Amino acid sequence: MPKLDDVVQEIAHDMRQRHDRGEVATYIPELARVDVNSFGIAVIDADGHVAAAGDSDTPFSVQSITKVFTLTLALGMIGDRLWKRVGREPSGSPFNSIVQLENERGIPRNPFINAGAIAVTDVILSGHEPRVALGEILRFLRFLAEDPSIVIDEAVAASEQRTGFRNRALANYMKSFGVLENPVDYTLGVYFHHCAIAMSCRQLATAGRFLAHLGRNPATGHSVVQPERARRINAIMLTCGHYDGSGEFAYRVGLPGKSGVGGGILAIAPGKASIAVWSPGLDSAGNSHLGRIALEQLTRRMGWSIFG
């Protein structure tokens, strides 16, 4: 078996040399300013050893990757009742599509497309002031990452609020079907802000460790969720974590994962490692181009694909 540190360093070196870097997201103006040449990777194995390279300690806008953690929180609050308000099927459509909502009476296909994540955010908000709900999400991420320094990038949040017309349409449409309980502006405010949380690869890989170890953080012994729930969150990550590029990611990488348009990907090798990569250039489906290639190399060389 090759040494993890060597593999991670070699992958980072290879990614630095490549010219096919994808395109940064431009529909959120703040993300358009990010250097497309950035690349970071951090891998935390079952023993807690961290193999990191490149820009692994540079915070970036994690965007949709927070949907993994808001899903975990919402399931903790209302359990399987959540699935009455959001589905668990791959969408096969762009992450901000409104077409399926119309056909399916306001029920989003899964918790990782924008409409689904807005519905999940609404669950977390219920019974709270927006500031309190957002604080709960931030506290949860700081707890998981064992790092109180994680913050919201207010410039990104403001940028999303100024330009989030499609998300407003999705939220209003769901509200018309009774899927959202709270005022649309409140739910969207919390949603835009949690997507604007900034984390480094190292912080993100640490936060995801519980999903690699049956719901438990092996470093602290804290049980975050029951093993069955961790397995099910991983299953949704595998089938829905990369929008309509999820099948391609499963085919090439073979791990549960969740991407964000900030260029990050959190990937889980069950029983083995939690992995975070960041390269802001995206492919046509809105997923990190080099991030996926780096993960494909990593799983192939370490033999970590869940498919053997």
Secondary structure, DSSP 8 states (H G I E B T S, - for coil): ---HHHHHHHHHHHHHH-S---B---SSTTGGGS-TT--EEEEEETT--EEEEESTTS-EE-GGGHHHHHHHHHHHHHGGGGGGTS--S---S-TT--HHHHHTTT--S-TTSHHHHHHHHHHHHTTS-HHHHHHHHHHHHHHHHT-TT-EE-HHHHHHHHHH-HHHHHHHHHHHHTT---S-HHHHHHHHHHHHTEEE-HHHHHHHTHHHHTTTB-TTT--B-S-HHHHHHHHHHHHHHTTGGGHHHHHHHT-S-EEE-TTSEEEEEETTTEEEEEE---B-TTSSBHHHHHHHHHHHHHHT--TT-
